[in-house]
Every structure is written in C-alpha cells, then in structure tokens.
C-alpha cells in the first residue's frame, strides 16, 4: 500500500484541475483528496496499491490538465485514515 502527498505548481487553480483529477481517479483503485492551497498550488493526497498510485500519478501528469503542471513535488506519507473514495476539498 502506498500513500503519497503531491504538490502541483503551475496554472492549476481556476482551470478545473481538481475536477479533472477527481475524474481521473475514477479509473483507478485509489482514494484520497485534492485541494487548492492559498499560495496557488494544489495539494493532493492519494492512497492505494503501489502500482495503482503510480499509474494514477502518471495519468494526472499526462491527462487533460497535465500541460498546466509546471512543477510536481511528491512525498511518501503515512496511511490516510478515514478516507473513502476520492474527493475535492
């Protein structure tokens, strides 16, 4: 099981990035959330089997909003407690 915290930089607020990410998550066996940050970045926390999480992160990078991403910072985090499905915060 993998749990990741990802920060995206670029033109990722006000363009539907969180909604596209949630839509992308529907095709994977992952749970977590995505949220705008006050500094203009987007934070995502995602958990699932190692391969599912990796494939999901690639899909976000290469998906409809991937061209808006100018930077990506990924950290391992502890298991996400009480998270079901994938939501926008």
Beta strands, then each sheet from edge to edge (+ up, - down):
strand 1: 2-10
strand 2: 30-36
strand 3: 42-48
strand 4: 69-76
strand 5: 86-88
sheet 1: 4+ 1- 3+ 2- 5-
end
